[in-house]
Amino acid sequence: MAAPELSVCFTEADVALFAQAAHDHNPLHVSASYARQSSAGEPVVFGMLGVLACLGYMKPAPGRCLTGVSCDFIAPMLVGPTYQVLVSEADPASIKGRILDGSRLMMEVTVTFQPGVLPSEVVAWESWPAPERPHDPDPGTFVAGLTDSGTYAPEAGTLAQLATRFSLVKPCFWGNRLAVLLLSSFLIGMRLPGRQALFHSCRIEFSPLTDGGPSLAYETRIERFDPRFRLLRLVSDVQVGGHTVASIRSAAIVRPVLRPAHQDDLRALVDPGIDFTGQVALIVGGSRGLGAAFSQLFALSGGTVYVTYHMSGAVAAAMRDAVPEARQRIHLVAGDMARLDHNQALAERISRESGRLDYLICNAAPAIPSLRIEATAAERIAHYVHESLALALMPMSVCLPLLEQRAGTCVFVSSSAINDPPAEWPHYVAAKMAIEGLVHTAAKQYANTAFVIARPVKLLTDLTNTPMGRHGAVSPSHVAAEILMCLHQANPPGIVTVQAATVGQET
């Protein structure tokens, strides 16, 4: 029978507390700048933290010990949203917990309890010289039978705080139980596969021994690695004093590394007949993906480009430095382009330094979470559309008068998704369609300016850089080259030209 609906809202403090207690400092969870380059676009809540949240709502019968934990991490959980927690008891020996975002299942865990001797006190874990950075092994070394071993101890003080925060100060979780749960996260996020890990699933079987401390000893063995899905399966034996206290079977996806384009490869995409020398472009959202490729190609074609970014300063600098031949023509500008005052200040700077603006490329968009049209996500959908619209409206409001003076061109990077909407992207599709409407209206007001709406197909970017997401994705550099060719051609002023499919076909 299902219990009344419960909820959990993870905070940055929760994530930091778990990271310190578990010694799991994987950047996907603790670094905003790193996570911004992932498919989630922001730090992801530790999967095992979700397990702890579910455990806190479970009420096993008195005298029962935790004997098993089986969990599946289905979708990334984020800081901020309020998730629903459903706890149901199939029988006294098995309790299931699920975390949902409305009707979307984010993770589920099944926990087993059996009668046994409960530990009488919390373990005193020893201070342990934990690593600060995760391993980053080459997936080519992931062969069956490869082992990794060591010792482990959670950070006792923050573990106690974590237990209090999630109502885990219960005898059934004492001894080695919580420590082994944290160890499972540490092994995935810090050891194998380490830096590029995305926790997929975990099956833990505990022995009747509840002894813990002052440390745990582990040996992890690679069971197999499937390169098609980049899925790594591991088996870990956990011991205390030479006696096995738990067995962990876990699986993790090894996230691909997205390699930047080389200057020679970019140069090969530039048509020798294209020359933007003396012309100036403003790329809103130009540090990564399609925006980065366009910034590089425009500069390699002789143009001067102002590239805006919000948070990814190191990424923006790497993009600029990747084309040393054109580095001096790429000007990086930090700030929030959804703010009118920032756009006004930037427009004044461009006029002062360059004396003209020929192209405005509106490419910026917030990270795209998966959402459904239902009450639990309604405010997030509205906020996403508002933020997306501002990222195009504010630059256009300030820069269109400058383009009108030069008979310039305004480009909005839309998406082919508006023709075939993904089921869980209503906010993204609504935002793109709204901005397309804005562009069509702007063309009626600025008769001396040309307008281009680009609707590229799925691109291989940080958003799609997953084993499944990469399937069918197109290189941003090739699409940027097609947009560049479109801009080099004469686009009639006061009319919207829509470039669809691979961007090279006009509809």
Secondary structure, DSSP 8 states (H G I E B T S, - for coil): -B---EEEE--HHHHHHHHHHHT---HHHH-HHHHTTSSSSS-B--HHHHHHHHHHH----TTEEEEEEEEEE-S--BSS-EEEEEEEEEETTEEEEEEEETTEEEEEEEEEEEE----SS----------SS-----GGG--TT-EEEEEE---HHHHHHHHHHTT--SGGGTTTHHHHHHHHHHIIIIISSGGGEEEEEEEEEE-S-----S-EEEEEEEEEEETTTTEEEEEEEEEETTEEEEEEEEEEEE--------HHHHHHHS-TT---TT-EEEEES-SSHHHHHHHHHHHHTT-EEEEEESS-HHHHHHHHHT-GGGGGGEEEEES-TTSHHHHHHHHHHHHHHHS---EEEE----------SSGGGHHHHHHHHHHHHHHHHHHHHHHHHHHHHHT-EEEEE--GGGTS--TT-HHHHHHHHHHHHHHHHHHHH-TTSEEEEE----B-STTT-STTTTTT-B-HHHHHHHHHHHHHS---TTSEEEEETTTTEE-
